[in-house]
Structure formats: structure tokens, C-alpha cells
């Protein structure tokens, strides 16, 4: 669309004048959004119509829609790009960014909350323990613009109030000095959601297999795995089985009275392996469940078929 081609050209010119300095990009992106005044000139539905009619879109950054319902790349330059994110239902996970930029609300509204993370122990390069501390929150409405600062100086989350909400984001391809791009799990955990270790992924998938097919040795095999797993893998396994607490499948497969009873036994395996570190896991999982339940209640109030969006860009 011409309006986004023009916006991209403006950002390119302003950033080139600053020799493509990453530190200058958030202010440049916010200034360009303010000057373009997109909400006065284009609606989300015009963009949808454009997607339906154009022969060739710009190269898409997130074809599989891992962030947004959906995301659409509107301009793609060599050093930065412009996306629109539609939000039907849900909330973003608390996260920081591995890139610089700015975003503007094009439609709808959101509660925007900011956080600090006070690190206590780095388990490894991809997981840390500490305190996720709430700073403040605000209501973002149509036209509002906020810069995106890479790294831990800008840890935030968005809870989308309207169905849909839509935001325009101008962002760099990435800022190496701001990696990894952590997501935060209240109250204690920072994880790199983009780190995928093949063996750990396959172990998690086989845990799901054992439970799905109701294998009679699921209890023993999962317990053995937890007893030998590193902390990050143990958390992922317990996160998976915690979601199954109380399910008929878990009760039938493992022949226990409650899913909670079985979870406590598995947690004990992790506790014997990791000591007090394992005690940080249950509060994190309880908080995830609380947020998920809150989003589902919102869906029942609005009559929407709400899907919990636990994501980070």
C-alpha cells in the first residue's frame, strides 16, 4: 500500500541520517508514526481488502502467524519492516524485545503493563530466576504510540480489550546486543522462548505421546525423565502435565484419584534433582492458570470463543 511505502521511505531517510544507529530507531519510528497519522487515513479493513486484491504481498516475516491473529507485513526493507498485528482474543506474555522500534494502536484498545525483572540466579544462558515486578499500567487507545526499547529496559505485556484490536509496528530486523529475547513468567522465571534444543523437544513430545495414548508405564517413564532432567526441561515437562491436572485422561492413564496428586509426585522427582529451585515452579504454573482462566472468563462475558494467546513476538 502506498501509505506504508511512504512511511517506510520516511523511516529509511531519517534513520540513514543517523547512520542506522540502533539507539536512534525507537524515536525515529515513533516520530514517523506520528507524522503519518495512520488512523486518520487507513482502517484495518482497508488493509484486509488490500491483502485480498493485491497480486503480490511484501515478503512476509511471520507466515505461520506465531504472533498476531494474523500478522501482515506491509513494508519490508533491508534493515527494518512494518507489520500490522490483529488481535481477536487474548493477551501477550510478559516479554522484552530483541529489536528496536515503535508501535501505534490503529483500532481497539489494550491494557499496557510494564515490569522489571530482578535477577537472582542465571541458571544458564536461556533461563534465569528472580522476581518479576510490576511497575505500572495504562490504557492504550486508537492513535496512541509507544517506542520499543530493546532489552530489559522495556519489559511489557498487552491485554487486548476490544475484538479486534489492531496495532502497527515498525521494527528493526534485530538487535544482537539485546539477545536473548526473554519472556517472563510471574513471579519468578525468565525464559528464552526461541531456544529449541532438539533432544529436549523430543522428550517433551514423547511425554505428550505417553499421556495421549494412556500408556500404562507413563507414570514410571515420566518420573524417570524428571529425575534426570535439567531444570529447563523439568519445567517444560511439569508445565505440560500441570495443564492436565484433573483431566479424565490423566486419571485413567495413571490410576490416581486426582491430577494434583500425580503432579505432586512428579514435582517431588524434580525437587530431589534440583532442590529449592523446583519450589519456584508451582507458583509460576498457578499464575499461568490464573491468567488463562481470566482470559476465558472474559470470553464468556463477551460471548466470544476465546482462545488463550500466550505469546511473545
N, C-alpha and C positions, 0 to 999 in steps of 0.2 A: 504494500500500500504506500502511496506517495507520502502520506503524512509521517510514516515511520522511516521511509527512506530519507526524508528531510531531517527528521530527528537524529537518525544515525549519522548523517553528514555533519550536523551541528556538533554532536559529541566528538566525532573524529577530529574536526577542526580545532575545537577547544582543547582536546587532550594532546594533540600534536604540538600545540603551542607550549604545553608543559612538558614536552619531550617524553610523553607517555609515562609520567611518574605515577605509580600506583596510588601514592598518598593523596594525589590531587583528584583522583577519579570520583570519589563519592560526591564532592562538591560540584564537580562538573556535571555529573549525571543528574543531580538534584536541580541544578540551575537549568539544564536543558529541558527537563520535565516541566518546570515552572514556566519557561518561555513558550514551550509548545502548547500548554494548556489543553492537553488531550481530551479531558472530559467535556470540554465545550465544543469539540469538533468531531468526535467519533464515539460510537457506542459499541459495547461488546458484541451486539448482534450484527452490526455492520461488519465487524471483523469475521464473525462466523460466516456471513454471506460471502465475504471475500474468499475465505477458505474454500467454500463450495464452488466458486466460479472460476478461480484463477487456475491456469494450466499447470503452473509450477510454483511451489512454495519456496521460500528461502530454505537452505539446509537446516533441518530440524535438530535441535540439541537434545531433546528428550522424546524420542519416538515412542517409547513404551509408557509414557505418562507416569513416571515414578513420583512426580511432584506436580500436583495440579489435576483438575478434572475437566478438561485436559490442559496441558501447557501447549502453547503455539509460539514458535519462533517467528517474529515479524521482520527482523533485520538481523543479518549475520555478517559481521565484519571480521577482519583478521585478528583483532585484539579484543573485541567485545561483541555482545549481541543484545537484542531486545526481545523479551518474551512477554506474552500475556498469560497469566495463570487464572483459570476459572476455578472457583471453589463452590461445590454444590453443598456438601455437608462435611463437617469435621474440623479438626484442629491440627496445626503443625506441632511436631515435637519441639521441645526446647532445644535450640541449636545455635551454633555460631556459623560463620561463613568463611569459606576458603577463597573468597573473591571479594572485590570491591564493587560498589555500585550505588543504586538508589531505586526505590520503588514508589509508585503512586497508586492510590485507590481509584480505579476507573468506575466501579459500581459497587454498591453494597456497603457494608461496614464490618469492622472487626474489633475485638478487644486485643490490644497490643501490649504484651507484658515483657518486661526486661528483667534480667537476672545477672548475678555474679556467680562464679564458681571459685570457692576457696579450697584449693588442692591440699590434701593431707598426705597422700601417698600415690606415686606413679607406679602402677603395677607393671606396666610395660609401655611401649610407645603408642599403644592403641586403647588403653583403658586406665583410668585414674579414679581414685576415691577421694572424696572431700565433701563439701557442703554446697548444695545448690541453693542460693539465697535470692529470694525475691527482692527486687528493687522498686519497681513502680509499674503502673499500667495506665493506659489511656484508651479512649475510644477514637478509632480512625474512621473517617467518613470519606465520601467521594471528594476528590481533589487533594486530599492530604498526601504529603510527600515526606519520606524519611530516607536519609542516607544509610547505606550498608557499609559498615567498617569491618574489614576482615579481621578474624581472630577473636580473642576472648574479650575484647573491649565492647563487643556488640553481641550479647547472648540474648535471644528473644524467642517468643512464640506468639502465634496468632490464633485466636478463636473466632471463627467466622460466624457472624450473626445473621446475615441475610443469605437467601438461597435464590440466585447465586450471588457471590461476591466475585469481583474481578480486579486483578492488580497488574499493572505494567511494571516490569523490572528491566533496568539497564544494568548489565553486569559484565565484568571482565571474564576472560576465559579461566582465570585462576591466579591466586597469589601464593607462590611457593612458600613464602615465609609464614603463611597462616595455616599451614597444614600440620597435623591432620585437622579435618573439619569435624569437630566433635559434636555429638548430640548428647543431651543431658537428661538423666533420669532421676527425678527428685526421689528422695532427698540427698542421695549420696554418690551417684555414679556418672562418670563421663566416658562415653564410648565413641570410637571411630566407626561409624556405620558403613563406611566404604571399604573397610579392611575385610577381605574374604580369604581365609586360609582353607584350601581345598579339603584337607582331611577333616577339619572341624566341621565344615559344612556338610560333608557326607555323614559324619557321625550324627549330626542333628537330624538329617533326613532319615537315617535308619531308626532313630528313636521314634519319629513320627510313624514310620512303617510298622514298627512293633505294636504301637498302640492302635493304629488304624485297623490292622488285621486281627487284633485281640490275641496276640501270641502268648501262650501260657508261660513263657520264660521272660516276658517283658520286664517284670519286676527285677529279676536277678541280673539281667543284662544291663539294664539302665543303672542299677545300683553299682555294678562293677565299673561302668563307664564313669559315673560321677566320682567314684573313689580314686580314679586315676587321672581325672581331667584337670587341666589348668583352670585358673579362676574364670577367665573369659568364656571358655567352653562350658564350664559348670553353670555359669549364669545363663547362658543361652538355653541349656537343657532345662533348667529349673523354670525359666521363663515360659518355655513351651508347655511343660507339664502343669504349671500353675494355672494356665488358661483352661486346662481340662478338669480342674477340681470340680467334683460334684457331677460330672458327666456320667451318663449311663455306661458309655464305653469304658471309662476308667474303672468304674466299679466292677463291671462284668469281667473285664480283662484281668484285673489284679485281685479280684475277690476280697475287696476291703469294703468296710461299711461306708466310708466317705473318701472323697478325693483328698480332703485335707489331711486325713490320717496317713495316706500314702505319701503325700508331699512332705510331711514332717519326717518320714523315714528317709526319703531321698535327701532332704536337706541335711539330715544327720550325717550322711555319707560325705557330703561336701564339707560339713563342719569339721569332720575328722581329718580331712585333707588340708583345709585352709584355715582352720581355727576361727578367730574372731572376724576375719574377712567375710565369712559366709553369713554372719549375722547382719551384714549390710544388705543382703539380697531381699529378704521378705518385705521390708518397708518399701523398697523400690517397686516390687511387684504389686503390692497393695495400692500404691499410688497410681500405677498404670491402670489397675482395675477401676479405681475411683474415677479417673478421667474418662475411661471408656464408658462407664455407667452414666456419667454426666452427659456425654455426647448422645448416648442412646435415649436418655430421658428427654433431651432437647428435641430429638427426632420424633418421639411420641407426642410431644406437646404440639409441634408444628404439623404433625400428620405426615412427615417425610419418612421415607425408608432410609434411615440414616446409616451410613457406613462410617465406621471409625477410621479416620485418616491419621495414622501415627507415623508422620513422615518428616523428612528433612530434605531440603534442596541440596 
